[in-house]
Amino acid sequence: MTADEAAALIQNGQTLGVSGFTPAGAAKVVPKALAARARAEHEAGRPFKVAIVSGASTGDSLDGELARADAISWRTPYQSNKSLRESINAGRTRFFDMHLSHLPQQVRSGFLGDIDWAIVEASDVSPSGEITLTTSVGASPTFLRCAKKVIIEINRFHSPNLRGFHDIYEPMDPPFRQPIPILRPSDRIGTPTVKIDPSKIVGVVYSDMPDENGGFEPADETTERIGNNVAEFIAGELHAGRIPKQFLPIQSGVGNIANAVLGSLGAHPGIPAFEMYSEVIQDSVIQLVRTGKVKFATGTSLTIAKEVLLKFYDDLEFFRSRILLRPQEITNNPEIVRRLGIITINTAIEVDIFGNINSTHIMGSNLMNGIGGSGDFTRNAHISIFTCPSSAKGGKISTIVPLVSHMDHSEHSVQVVVTENGVADLRGKTPNERAQLIIQKCAHPQFHDLLQHYYEMSKQGQTPQTLSRAFAFHEQFLRSGDMRQTPLG
């Protein structure tokens, strides 16, 4: 059927489970048609909104189009779209943030209500109901199994030879769950396709749209210094014996800083060839696989620029034994993260002087994207690292603050903080010691004196904090747009 015919089947108030983890593998043409239908319904004076549940963020053809059409009633567990972010922060769309590893089980347990439709992108579907996904897995297997009805988008942009790049495994739910038998990143435990009852598939829509991945900015001086600091720290830990000589798998968040960090890890002569057990496989990983610095990479999405993906498809047989995509409840599973001893590297919006991390909100109230999978990995890591530049907005914002305006990861889970200025190793340190390390090693020089003054005026108790001035940096920015003149009294 056409995308318009598929969209016509969906009713106001229904809940959709959609494919996609980042824009990779996201449904595209049916959501665009659904947005057009929503606009027509609204113009006719009729309500039309649907709930959207995905693996993580999606592309603009899904989150963006539906948000601009005012067609999303509620959304979970993660997003990164400007239009949807504006709708959420304006209160037009209800959004609740979730750890990504939790989502599939909550869907299966009925915590989010019925999934009326699964709309999933695939490279192939057989008459018996075997579905070969495209560039992401995310939560698609759970949506396909739990949804009452299914619409498949067959995307001819993607290689028809993707069968074998996916390892589909859904654990049983408590009290019947068994140990997940992954002992190495390269272990396969599932099937190459998602198998469902074919009678649930009510329509197949054809597409040839590429993933809407924007690619990454080239490393600049700041991101390069952050990357080098992370690489030097990890190489030092290996030399000191705190990382075994066999090395450990790496997890990395997504974005320009993460891409730069992976590039630095690959270039450092003191770091051996390594494996990745992560959520997102991005541009730098593909290059590191080609050079042999990454021996094997497993994730839940292949989030790479269009030109990189086309070259990947040209060399599909080379990558077939080196890259594997799994469901997010497997890539992000705490049992596996702890067992494999993963070194986790994620990005912060702001860090306070005690090591608490805000990774989701601007000035405490406006959502940026969401917690994603960073909590799944951080709490269970062998070494947990957070990175960020030491300042933002042309130096008007210090990302190192007395107290984070929103906390996503507490000091109990955060072991190492890295900015372009240096590395604060917080392991075994008291709150007073953490504060001094972070100020001296990580803060931007123009904020050193202010942060030190705050610490000195607050120096009492186990955690030196002055509640009346803890948010003085944020309050000054909201008043003047510049934290550098923060009065501390």
Secondary structure as the mmCIF struct_conf table of DSSP 4:
data_model
#
loop_
_struct_conf.conf_type_id
_struct_conf.id
_struct_conf.beg_label_comp_id
_struct_conf.beg_label_asym_id
_struct_conf.beg_label_seq_id
_struct_conf.end_label_comp_id
_struct_conf.end_label_asym_id
_struct_conf.end_label_seq_id
HELX_RH_AL_P HELX_RH_AL_P1 ALA A 3 ALA A 7
TURN_TY1_P TURN_TY1_P1 ALA A 8 LEU A 9
TURN_TY1_P TURN_TY1_P2 ASN A 12 GLY A 13
STRN STRN1 THR A 15 VAL A 18
BEND BEND1 PHE A 21 PRO A 23
TURN_TY1_P TURN_TY1_P3 ALA A 24 GLY A 25
HELX_RH_AL_P HELX_RH_AL_P2 VAL A 29 GLU A 43
TURN_TY1_P TURN_TY1_P4 ALA A 44 GLY A 45
STRN STRN2 VAL A 50 VAL A 53
BEND BEND2 GLY A 55 ALA A 56
HELX_RH_PI_P HELX_RH_PI_P1 ASP A 60 GLY A 64
HELX_RH_AL_P HELX_RH_AL_P3 GLU A 65 ARG A 68
TURN_TY1_P TURN_TY1_P5 ALA A 69 ASP A 70
STRN STRN3 ILE A 72 THR A 76
BEND BEND3 PRO A 77 PRO A 77
HELX_RH_AL_P HELX_RH_AL_P4 LYS A 82 ASN A 89
TURN_TY1_P TURN_TY1_P6 ALA A 90 GLY A 91
BEND BEND4 ARG A 92 THR A 93
STRN STRN4 ARG A 94 PHE A 95
HELX_RH_3T_P HELX_RH_3T_P1 LEU A 100 HIS A 102
HELX_RH_AL_P HELX_RH_AL_P5 LEU A 103 ARG A 108
TURN_TY1_P TURN_TY1_P7 SER A 109 LEU A 112
STRN STRN5 TRP A 117 VAL A 125
TURN_TY1_P TURN_TY1_P8 PRO A 127 SER A 128
BEND BEND5 GLY A 129 GLY A 129
STRN STRN6 GLU A 130 LEU A 133
BEND BEND6 THR A 135 THR A 135
STRN STRN7 SER A 136 SER A 136
STRN STRN8 GLY A 138 GLY A 138
TURN_TY1_P TURN_TY1_P9 ALA A 139 ALA A 139
HELX_RH_AL_P HELX_RH_AL_P6 SER A 140 CYS A 146
BEND BEND7 LYS A 148 LYS A 148
STRN STRN9 LYS A 149 ASN A 155
TURN_TY1_P TURN_TY1_P10 ARG A 156 PHE A 157
BEND BEND8 HIS A 158 HIS A 158
TURN_TY1_P TURN_TY1_P11 PRO A 160 ASN A 161
TURN_TY1_P TURN_TY1_P12 ARG A 163 GLY A 164
BEND BEND9 PHE A 165 PHE A 165
STRN STRN10 HIS A 166 HIS A 166
STRN STRN11 ILE A 168 ILE A 168
HELX_LH_PP_P HELX_LH_PP_P1 PRO A 171 ASP A 173
TURN_TY1_P TURN_TY1_P13 PRO A 174 PRO A 175
BEND BEND10 PHE A 176 PHE A 176
BEND BEND11 LEU A 183 ARG A 184
TURN_TY1_P TURN_TY1_P14 PRO A 185 SER A 186
BEND BEND12 GLY A 190 GLY A 190
STRN STRN12 THR A 191 THR A 191
BEND BEND13 PRO A 192 THR A 193
STRN STRN13 VAL A 194 LYS A 195
HELX_RH_3T_P HELX_RH_3T_P2 PRO A 198 LYS A 200
STRN STRN14 ILE A 201 SER A 207
HELX_LH_PP_P HELX_LH_PP_P2 MET A 209 ASP A 211
HELX_LH_PP_P HELX_LH_PP_P3 GLU A 217 ALA A 219
HELX_RH_AL_P HELX_RH_AL_P7 GLU A 221 ALA A 240
TURN_TY1_P TURN_TY1_P15 GLY A 241 GLY A 241
BEND BEND14 ARG A 242 ILE A 243
TURN_TY1_P TURN_TY1_P16 LYS A 245 GLN A 246
STRN STRN15 ILE A 250 SER A 252
BEND BEND15 VAL A 254 GLY A 255
HELX_RH_AL_P HELX_RH_AL_P8 ASN A 256 ALA A 267
TURN_TY1_P TURN_TY1_P17 PRO A 269 GLY A 270
BEND BEND16 ILE A 271 ILE A 271
STRN STRN16 PHE A 274 TYR A 277
BEND BEND17 GLU A 279 GLU A 279
STRN STRN17 VAL A 280 GLN A 282
HELX_RH_AL_P HELX_RH_AL_P9 ASP A 283 THR A 291
TURN_TY1_P TURN_TY1_P18 GLY A 292 GLY A 292
BEND BEND18 LYS A 293 LYS A 293
STRN STRN18 VAL A 294 GLY A 299
BEND BEND19 THR A 300 THR A 300
STRN STRN19 SER A 301 THR A 303
HELX_RH_AL_P HELX_RH_AL_P10 LYS A 306 ASP A 314
TURN_TY1_P TURN_TY1_P19 ASP A 315 ASP A 315
HELX_RH_AL_P HELX_RH_AL_P11 LEU A 316 PHE A 319
TURN_TY1_P TURN_TY1_P20 ARG A 320 ARG A 322
STRN STRN20 ILE A 323 LEU A 325
STRN STRN21 PRO A 327 PRO A 327
HELX_RH_AL_P HELX_RH_AL_P12 GLN A 328 THR A 331
TURN_TY1_P TURN_TY1_P21 ASN A 332 ASN A 332
HELX_RH_AL_P HELX_RH_AL_P13 PRO A 334 LEU A 340
TURN_TY1_P TURN_TY1_P22 GLY A 341 GLY A 341
STRN STRN22 ILE A 343 THR A 347
BEND BEND20 ILE A 349 ILE A 349
STRN STRN23 GLU A 350 ASP A 352
TURN_TY1_P TURN_TY1_P23 ILE A 353 PHE A 354
BEND BEND21 GLY A 355 GLY A 355
STRN STRN24 ILE A 357 ASN A 358
BEND BEND22 THR A 360 THR A 360
STRN STRN25 HIS A 361 ILE A 362
TURN_TY1_P TURN_TY1_P24 MET A 363 SER A 365
STRN STRN26 ASN A 366 LEU A 367
BEND BEND23 ASN A 369 ASN A 369
TURN_TY1_P TURN_TY1_P25 GLY A 372 GLY A 373
HELX_RH_AL_P HELX_RH_AL_P14 SER A 374 THR A 378
TURN_TY1_P TURN_TY1_P26 ARG A 379 ASN A 380
BEND BEND24 HIS A 382 HIS A 382
STRN STRN27 ILE A 383 THR A 387
BEND BEND25 SER A 390 SER A 390
STRN STRN28 SER A 391 ALA A 392
TURN_TY1_P TURN_TY1_P27 LYS A 393 LYS A 396
STRN STRN29 ILE A 397 SER A 398
BEND BEND26 THR A 399 THR A 399
STRN STRN30 ILE A 400 VAL A 401
BEND BEND27 PRO A 402 LEU A 403
BEND BEND28 SER A 405 HIS A 406
BEND BEND29 ASP A 408 ASP A 408
STRN STRN31 HIS A 409 HIS A 409
TURN_TY1_P TURN_TY1_P28 GLU A 411 SER A 413
STRN STRN32 VAL A 416 THR A 419
TURN_TY1_P TURN_TY1_P29 GLU A 420 ASN A 421
STRN STRN33 GLY A 422 ASP A 425
TURN_TY1_P TURN_TY1_P30 ARG A 427 GLY A 428
HELX_RH_AL_P HELX_RH_AL_P15 PRO A 431 LYS A 441
TURN_TY1_P TURN_TY1_P31 CYS A 442 CYS A 442
BEND BEND30 ALA A 443 ALA A 443
HELX_RH_AL_P HELX_RH_AL_P16 PRO A 445 SER A 458
BEND BEND31 GLY A 461 THR A 463
HELX_RH_3T_P HELX_RH_3T_P3 LEU A 467 ARG A 469
TURN_TY1_P TURN_TY1_P32 ALA A 470 PHE A 471
HELX_RH_AL_P HELX_RH_AL_P17 ALA A 472 SER A 480
BEND BEND32 GLY A 481 GLY A 481
HELX_RH_3T_P HELX_RH_3T_P4 MET A 483 GLN A 485
#
